[in-house]
Amino acid sequence: MVRFNREGDILFTSAKDSSPTAWWASSGERIGTYKGHTGVVWGLDVTHGTDRVLTGSGDNSARLFEASTGKCLYTWSFPSPVRCVALAPGDRVAAMSNAKLMGQESAIHFMRLAEDATAIEEDRIMVIKDGLESTVIRMLFGPTGEWILSASEDGTVSKWDLETGTRLQSVKEHTAPITDMQFSKEAEQFITSSTDQSARLMDTRDLRHLKTYQTDRPVNSAAVSPLFDHVLLGGGQDASKVTTTADREGKFEARLYHKIYTSELGRIKGHFGPINTVAFSPDGRQYVSGGEDGFVRLHHFDQDYFDRKYD
C-alpha cells in the first residue's frame, strides 16, 4: 500500500516484508522504517499532522507508531489478520478490520486513540459484524466522521452509521473481489477497483454508480486525480503467472483515463510485475505505484501533461 501525507512531502509504503517505510516524496530517499510486525502489512494510514502512523498486518495485529522516531506506541491484537485500517477525522478514533479466516468472521473494530499513548486502551468503542459477509479490504471515513464506507471481497460497498453501527446503504457493483477504494479530492466521489477487470466511480452521498473504466486485466488499485478529470488504474496479470510473462503480455502498465468520458488517455510503463497500488500526490503533480516486482516508483508528470488540452 502507498499513501502520501497531507502535505505530500512524505510517502509511506507497506508491503510483504513486514516493515512499513517512510520516504521523501521529492527524491525517493528513504527516511526510515517501522519495525515490529512479523507478517505482511496490508493496511496503513497516517494522521493529519504526520505525527503517527497506523498499520494493520497479517500477524493478527495493528500497531500505532510515532512517525518521526519509529517507536511503537501501542499494539492491538485480533483473532485473524488485519486487512485494513483507517483514521477518523481528528485522529481520535481508528477503525481496523480483521479477515474472515480461520473460522473467524470479518468485523470492523473501532478504537479510541489518545494524545498520551499510555492512555490508549484495548477495549473497542464499537464492533460491526452483522451484514459483513466477507473480508473488508478498505475503509474510508466520511469528512465529518459521522459514517464510514467499507469495501469487501464479495464486491460490496456499504455505508455505516457510526453512532448506531447500522448499515445505511449497500451496493454490489462488481462481480469479483474489490481490491481498492479511494476518495476524490473533496470526497464527493470515490473509486473502486476489482479483479473483474474494471474500476467504478461512485457518488459518495447515495452510492450511485457514475462511471465504469473497463480494462482487459485485473485492476488492483485506482485513484482519482486532484488536479484534472483523470483516473489512474494499476493492475496486471495474476502474480502466480508473472515469471513466465513479458511486460507487454502481462499488461503491467499504469493506465490513465478521462474521468468523465471514460476514454483511455495513455499508459505508463516501468513495472515488470502486476501493479498492486497507486496514489496521486495531494497536488496532482506526481503519482506513486507499488508493484509485485518489489519496486515503488515515483512518477513526476512532465510539462506536456499540464499543457495538454483534455476536453
The 8 nearest C-alpha neighbors of each residue, nearest first, counted from 0:
[[1, 13, 12, 276, 14, 2, 42, 41],
 [2, 0, 12, 11, 276, 13, 278, 277],
 [1, 3, 11, 10, 12, 4, 278, 0],
 [4, 2, 10, 7, 9, 11, 280, 5],
 [3, 5, 7, 6, 9, 49, 10, 45],
 [4, 6, 7, 47, 3, 281, 49, 48],
 [7, 5, 4, 8, 281, 9, 3, 282],
 [6, 8, 4, 3, 5, 281, 9, 280],
 [7, 9, 24, 6, 23, 25, 10, 4],
 [10, 8, 23, 24, 7, 22, 4, 3],
 [9, 11, 3, 22, 24, 21, 2, 23],
 [12, 10, 21, 2, 20, 1, 3, 22],
 [13, 11, 1, 20, 0, 19, 2, 21],
 [12, 14, 19, 0, 40, 20, 1, 18],
 [15, 13, 16, 40, 39, 17, 0, 12],
 [14, 16, 39, 17, 40, 38, 13, 18],
 [15, 17, 14, 18, 39, 38, 40, 13],
 [18, 16, 39, 38, 36, 40, 15, 37],
 [19, 17, 16, 33, 34, 32, 20, 13],
 [20, 18, 13, 33, 12, 32, 17, 14],
 [19, 21, 32, 12, 11, 31, 33, 18],
 [20, 22, 11, 30, 31, 10, 29, 32],
 [23, 21, 29, 30, 10, 28, 9, 27],
 [22, 24, 9, 27, 28, 25, 26, 8],
 [23, 25, 9, 8, 27, 10, 26, 22],
 [26, 24, 23, 27, 8, 28, 9, 297],
 [25, 27, 28, 24, 23, 22, 297, 29],
 [28, 26, 23, 24, 22, 25, 29, 297],
 [29, 27, 23, 26, 22, 30, 24, 25],
 [28, 30, 22, 31, 21, 27, 23, 20],
 [31, 29, 22, 21, 28, 23, 32, 20],
 [32, 30, 21, 29, 20, 33, 22, 69],
 [33, 31, 20, 19, 18, 21, 34, 69],
 [32, 34, 69, 19, 18, 20, 35, 31],
 [35, 33, 18, 36, 32, 69, 19, 17],
 [34, 36, 37, 33, 71, 18, 17, 62],
 [37, 35, 17, 38, 34, 58, 56, 18],
 [36, 38, 17, 58, 35, 39, 57, 56],
 [39, 37, 58, 57, 17, 36, 56, 40],
 [38, 40, 15, 17, 57, 56, 16, 14],
 [41, 39, 56, 17, 14, 13, 55, 42],
 [40, 42, 82, 56, 55, 83, 39, 0],
 [41, 43, 83, 55, 84, 54, 40, 82],
 [44, 42, 54, 53, 84, 55, 13, 0],
 [43, 45, 53, 85, 52, 54, 86, 84],
 [46, 44, 52, 51, 49, 53, 4, 47],
 [45, 47, 49, 48, 51, 90, 50, 52],
 [46, 48, 49, 5, 45, 90, 4, 89],
 [47, 49, 50, 46, 5, 51, 45, 4],
 [50, 48, 46, 47, 51, 45, 4, 66],
 [49, 51, 66, 48, 65, 46, 67, 52],
 [52, 50, 66, 65, 64, 46, 49, 45],
 [51, 53, 45, 64, 66, 63, 44, 65],
 [52, 54, 63, 44, 43, 62, 45, 64],
 [55, 53, 43, 62, 42, 61, 84, 63],
 [56, 54, 61, 42, 81, 40, 41, 83],
 [57, 55, 40, 81, 58, 41, 39, 60],
 [56, 58, 80, 38, 39, 59, 81, 40],
 [57, 59, 38, 56, 60, 37, 80, 36],
 [60, 58, 80, 79, 77, 57, 81, 56],
 [61, 59, 76, 75, 58, 56, 77, 55],
 [60, 62, 55, 75, 54, 74, 56, 76],
 [63, 61, 74, 54, 73, 53, 75, 64],
 [62, 64, 53, 73, 72, 52, 71, 74],
 [65, 63, 71, 52, 72, 70, 51, 69],
 [64, 66, 51, 70, 69, 67, 68, 50],
 [67, 65, 51, 50, 69, 52, 68, 64],
 [66, 68, 65, 69, 50, 51, 70, 49],
 [69, 67, 70, 65, 66, 64, 31, 33],
 [70, 68, 33, 65, 66, 64, 67, 71],
 [69, 71, 65, 68, 64, 72, 33, 66],
 [72, 70, 64, 73, 63, 69, 65, 62],
 [71, 73, 64, 63, 116, 70, 65, 74],
 [74, 72, 63, 62, 71, 75, 116, 64],
 [73, 75, 62, 61, 63, 76, 60, 72],
 [74, 76, 61, 60, 62, 121, 77, 73],
 [75, 77, 60, 59, 74, 61, 78, 121],
 [76, 78, 59, 79, 60, 75, 97, 80],
 [77, 79, 59, 103, 76, 80, 97, 101],
 [78, 80, 59, 77, 97, 98, 100, 81],
 [81, 79, 59, 57, 97, 98, 58, 56],
 [82, 80, 97, 55, 56, 96, 59, 57],
 [81, 83, 41, 136, 97, 96, 42, 98],
 [84, 82, 42, 96, 136, 137, 95, 81],
 [83, 85, 95, 42, 94, 55, 43, 54],
 [86, 84, 94, 93, 44, 138, 87, 95],
 [85, 87, 93, 90, 92, 94, 44, 88],
 [86, 88, 90, 92, 140, 144, 93, 89],
 [89, 87, 90, 144, 142, 86, 143, 140],
 [88, 90, 91, 87, 47, 92, 86, 46],
 [91, 89, 87, 88, 86, 92, 46, 47],
 [90, 92, 112, 89, 111, 113, 87, 93],
 [93, 91, 111, 87, 112, 110, 90, 86],
 [94, 92, 86, 110, 109, 85, 87, 111],
 [93, 95, 109, 85, 84, 108, 86, 110],
 [96, 94, 84, 108, 107, 83, 109, 85],
 [97, 95, 107, 106, 83, 81, 82, 108],
 [96, 98, 81, 80, 105, 82, 79, 106],
 [99, 97, 134, 105, 80, 100, 79, 82],
 [98, 100, 105, 104, 134, 103, 133, 97],
 [99, 101, 103, 102, 98, 79, 104, 105],
 [102, 100, 103, 79, 99, 78, 104, 98],
 [101, 103, 100, 104, 99, 79, 78, 105],
 [104, 102, 100, 99, 101, 105, 79, 78],
 [105, 103, 99, 106, 102, 100, 98, 128],
 [104, 106, 99, 98, 134, 97, 133, 131],
 [107, 105, 128, 127, 96, 97, 108, 104],
 [106, 108, 96, 127, 126, 95, 94, 109],
 [109, 107, 126, 95, 94, 96, 125, 106],
 [108, 110, 94, 125, 124, 123, 93, 126],
 [111, 109, 123, 93, 124, 92, 94, 112],
 [110, 112, 92, 91, 93, 124, 113, 109],
 [113, 111, 91, 92, 119, 110, 93, 114],
 [112, 114, 115, 119, 116, 118, 91, 111],
 [113, 115, 116, 112, 118, 91, 119, 117],
 [114, 116, 113, 117, 118, 119, 112, 72],
 [115, 117, 118, 119, 113, 72, 114, 73],
 [118, 116, 115, 119, 72, 113, 73, 120],
 [117, 119, 116, 115, 113, 120, 114, 112],
 [120, 118, 116, 117, 112, 113, 111, 121],
 [119, 121, 122, 118, 111, 110, 112, 123],
 [120, 122, 75, 123, 119, 110, 76, 74],
 [123, 121, 120, 124, 110, 111, 125, 119],
 [122, 124, 110, 125, 109, 108, 121, 126],
 [125, 123, 109, 110, 122, 111, 126, 108],
 [124, 126, 123, 109, 108, 127, 164, 110],
 [127, 125, 108, 107, 109, 128, 106, 123],
 [126, 128, 107, 106, 129, 164, 108, 125],
 [129, 127, 106, 131, 130, 126, 105, 107],
 [130, 128, 131, 127, 132, 106, 165, 166],
 [129, 131, 132, 128, 166, 127, 165, 133],
 [132, 130, 129, 133, 128, 105, 106, 134],
 [131, 133, 130, 134, 105, 153, 104, 129],
 [134, 132, 131, 152, 153, 151, 99, 105],
 [135, 133, 98, 99, 105, 151, 152, 136],
 [136, 134, 151, 150, 137, 96, 149, 152],
 [135, 137, 151, 82, 83, 150, 134, 152],
 [138, 136, 150, 83, 149, 135, 180, 179],
 [137, 139, 149, 148, 85, 150, 140, 147],
 [138, 140, 148, 147, 141, 85, 149, 137],
 [141, 139, 147, 87, 144, 146, 148, 142],
 [140, 142, 144, 146, 143, 147, 145, 139],
 [143, 141, 144, 140, 88, 186, 145, 87],
 [144, 142, 141, 145, 88, 146, 140, 87],
 [143, 145, 141, 146, 142, 88, 140, 87],
 [146, 144, 143, 161, 141, 160, 147, 162],
 [147, 145, 160, 161, 159, 141, 144, 140],
 [146, 148, 140, 159, 139, 141, 158, 149],
 [149, 147, 158, 139, 138, 157, 140, 159],
 [148, 150, 138, 157, 156, 137, 135, 158],
 [151, 149, 156, 137, 135, 155, 136, 138],
 [152, 150, 135, 155, 153, 134, 136, 154],
 [151, 153, 176, 177, 154, 134, 133, 135],
 [152, 154, 176, 151, 155, 133, 175, 177],
 [155, 153, 173, 176, 177, 152, 171, 175],
 [156, 154, 171, 151, 153, 170, 150, 157],
 [157, 155, 150, 170, 149, 169, 171, 151],
 [158, 156, 169, 149, 148, 168, 155, 159],
 [157, 159, 148, 168, 167, 147, 166, 169],
 [160, 158, 166, 147, 146, 167, 165, 164],
 [159, 161, 146, 164, 165, 162, 163, 166],
 [162, 160, 146, 164, 145, 163, 159, 147],
 [161, 163, 160, 164, 145, 146, 165, 159],
 [162, 164, 165, 161, 160, 159, 166, 125],
 [165, 163, 161, 160, 162, 159, 127, 166],
 [166, 164, 163, 160, 159, 167, 161, 127],
 [165, 167, 159, 168, 158, 160, 164, 157],
 [166, 168, 159, 158, 165, 160, 169, 157],
 [169, 167, 158, 157, 166, 170, 159, 206],
 [168, 170, 157, 156, 158, 155, 171, 167],
 [171, 169, 156, 155, 172, 157, 168, 206],
 [170, 172, 155, 154, 173, 156, 169, 174],
 [171, 173, 170, 154, 174, 155, 208, 199],
 [174, 172, 154, 175, 171, 195, 193, 177],
 [173, 175, 195, 154, 172, 176, 171, 153],
 [174, 176, 195, 173, 154, 194, 193, 153],
 [177, 175, 152, 154, 153, 193, 194, 178],
 [178, 176, 193, 154, 152, 192, 179, 151],
 [177, 179, 193, 219, 192, 176, 220, 194],
 [178, 180, 220, 192, 191, 177, 137, 219],
 [181, 179, 191, 190, 137, 192, 189, 150],
 [180, 182, 189, 190, 222, 191, 183, 179],
 [183, 181, 189, 186, 188, 184, 190, 180],
 [182, 184, 186, 223, 188, 189, 185, 187],
 [183, 185, 225, 186, 182, 224, 223, 187],
 [184, 186, 187, 183, 182, 188, 225, 142],
 [187, 185, 183, 182, 188, 184, 189, 203],
 [188, 186, 203, 185, 202, 183, 189, 204],
 [189, 187, 202, 203, 186, 183, 201, 182],
 [190, 188, 182, 201, 181, 183, 200, 203],
 [189, 191, 200, 181, 199, 180, 201, 182],
 [190, 192, 180, 199, 198, 179, 221, 200],
 [193, 191, 198, 179, 220, 178, 218, 221],
 [194, 192, 177, 178, 195, 218, 176, 197],
 [193, 195, 217, 196, 218, 175, 176, 219],
 [194, 196, 175, 193, 197, 174, 217, 173],
 [197, 195, 217, 216, 194, 218, 214, 215],
 [196, 198, 213, 212, 195, 214, 193, 192],
 [199, 197, 192, 212, 191, 211, 193, 213],
 [198, 200, 211, 191, 190, 210, 212, 201],
 [201, 199, 190, 210, 209, 189, 208, 211],
 [200, 202, 208, 209, 189, 207, 188, 206],
 [201, 203, 188, 206, 207, 204, 205, 187],
 [204, 202, 188, 206, 187, 205, 201, 189],
 [203, 205, 202, 206, 187, 207, 188, 201],
 [204, 206, 207, 203, 202, 168, 201, 208],
 [207, 205, 202, 203, 201, 204, 208, 170],
 [206, 208, 202, 205, 201, 209, 203, 204],
 [207, 209, 201, 210, 200, 206, 202, 199],
 [210, 208, 201, 200, 207, 202, 211, 199],
 [209, 211, 200, 199, 208, 212, 261, 201],
 [210, 212, 199, 198, 213, 200, 197, 261],
 [213, 211, 198, 197, 261, 199, 214, 210],
 [212, 214, 197, 211, 196, 198, 215, 261],
 [215, 213, 196, 216, 197, 212, 217, 218],
 [214, 216, 196, 213, 217, 197, 250, 235],
 [215, 217, 196, 235, 214, 218, 236, 234],
 [218, 216, 194, 196, 234, 235, 195, 219],
 [219, 217, 234, 193, 196, 194, 192, 220],
 [220, 218, 234, 178, 275, 233, 192, 193],
 [219, 221, 276, 179, 233, 192, 218, 277],
 [220, 222, 232, 231, 192, 277, 233, 191],
 [223, 221, 231, 230, 278, 181, 277, 224],
 [222, 224, 230, 183, 229, 225, 231, 221],
 [223, 225, 229, 226, 227, 230, 283, 279],
 [226, 224, 184, 283, 227, 223, 282, 281],
 [227, 225, 283, 224, 282, 228, 284, 229],
 [228, 226, 229, 224, 225, 283, 258, 223],
 [229, 227, 258, 257, 224, 259, 230, 226],
 [230, 228, 257, 258, 227, 224, 256, 223],
 [229, 231, 223, 256, 222, 258, 224, 255],
 [230, 232, 255, 222, 221, 254, 256, 223],
 [233, 231, 221, 254, 253, 220, 255, 218],
 [232, 234, 253, 274, 220, 218, 219, 221],
 [235, 233, 218, 274, 219, 273, 217, 275],
 [236, 234, 273, 251, 250, 216, 217, 249],
 [235, 237, 249, 273, 216, 238, 217, 250],
 [236, 238, 239, 240, 235, 241, 273, 217],
 [237, 239, 241, 240, 236, 273, 291, 272],
 [240, 238, 237, 241, 242, 236, 243, 244],
 [241, 239, 238, 242, 237, 243, 244, 236],
 [240, 242, 244, 238, 243, 239, 272, 237],
 [243, 241, 244, 240, 239, 238, 245, 272],
 [244, 242, 241, 240, 245, 239, 249, 248],
 [243, 245, 241, 249, 242, 248, 240, 246],
 [246, 244, 248, 247, 249, 243, 271, 241],
 [247, 245, 249, 271, 248, 251, 250, 244],
 [246, 248, 250, 249, 245, 251, 252, 244],
 [249, 247, 245, 250, 246, 244, 251, 236],
 [248, 250, 236, 246, 247, 251, 244, 235],
 [251, 249, 235, 247, 248, 252, 246, 236],
 [250, 252, 235, 273, 249, 272, 246, 270],
 [253, 251, 268, 267, 250, 266, 254, 270],
 [252, 254, 233, 267, 266, 232, 268, 251],
 [255, 253, 266, 232, 231, 265, 252, 267],
 [254, 256, 231, 265, 264, 230, 263, 266],
 [257, 255, 263, 264, 230, 262, 229, 261],
 [258, 256, 229, 261, 262, 260, 259, 228],
 [257, 259, 229, 228, 261, 230, 260, 256],
 [260, 258, 261, 257, 228, 210, 229, 262],
 [259, 261, 262, 257, 258, 256, 210, 263],
 [262, 260, 257, 258, 259, 256, 212, 263],
 [263, 261, 260, 257, 256, 264, 258, 212],
 [262, 264, 256, 265, 255, 257, 261, 254],
 [265, 263, 256, 255, 262, 257, 266, 254],
 [264, 266, 255, 263, 254, 267, 256, 253],
 [267, 265, 254, 253, 252, 255, 268, 264],
 [268, 266, 253, 252, 254, 269, 265, 255],
 [269, 267, 252, 270, 266, 253, 251, 271],
 [268, 270, 271, 267, 252, 296, 251, 253],
 [271, 269, 272, 251, 268, 290, 292, 252],
 [270, 272, 246, 292, 251, 269, 273, 245],
 [271, 273, 292, 291, 270, 251, 290, 241],
 [274, 272, 235, 251, 234, 291, 290, 275],
 [273, 275, 290, 234, 233, 289, 276, 291],
 [276, 274, 290, 219, 289, 234, 273, 220],
 [275, 277, 220, 289, 288, 0, 274, 1],
 [278, 276, 288, 287, 220, 221, 233, 222],
 [279, 277, 287, 286, 222, 280, 1, 2],
 [280, 278, 286, 283, 285, 224, 281, 287],
 [279, 281, 283, 282, 286, 285, 7, 3],
 [280, 282, 283, 7, 279, 225, 5, 6],
 [283, 281, 280, 284, 225, 226, 7, 285],
 [284, 282, 280, 226, 225, 281, 285, 279],
 [285, 283, 282, 300, 299, 280, 286, 279],
 [286, 284, 299, 298, 280, 300, 283, 279],
 [285, 287, 279, 298, 280, 278, 297, 299],
 [286, 288, 297, 278, 296, 277, 298, 279],
 [287, 289, 277, 296, 276, 295, 290, 278],
 [290, 288, 295, 276, 275, 274, 294, 296],
 [291, 289, 274, 275, 292, 273, 294, 293],
 [290, 292, 272, 293, 273, 274, 275, 238],
 [291, 293, 272, 290, 294, 271, 270, 273],
 [294, 292, 291, 290, 295, 289, 14, 272],
 [295, 293, 292, 290, 289, 296, 291, 270],
 [294, 296, 289, 288, 290, 297, 293, 287],
 [295, 297, 288, 287, 294, 298, 289, 269],
 [298, 296, 287, 286, 299, 295, 288, 27],
 [297, 299, 286, 285, 287, 296, 300, 288],
 [300, 298, 285, 301, 284, 297, 286, 287],
 [299, 301, 285, 284, 304, 298, 302, 305],
 [302, 300, 303, 304, 299, 305, 284, 285],
 [301, 303, 304, 305, 306, 300, 307, 299],
 [304, 302, 306, 305, 301, 307, 300, 308],
 [303, 305, 302, 307, 306, 301, 300, 308],
 [304, 306, 302, 303, 307, 301, 300, 308],
 [307, 305, 303, 304, 302, 308, 301, 309],
 [306, 308, 304, 305, 303, 309, 302, 310],
 [309, 307, 310, 306, 305, 304, 303, 227],
 [308, 310, 307, 257, 228, 264, 227, 306],
 [309, 308, 257, 260, 228, 307, 259, 227]]
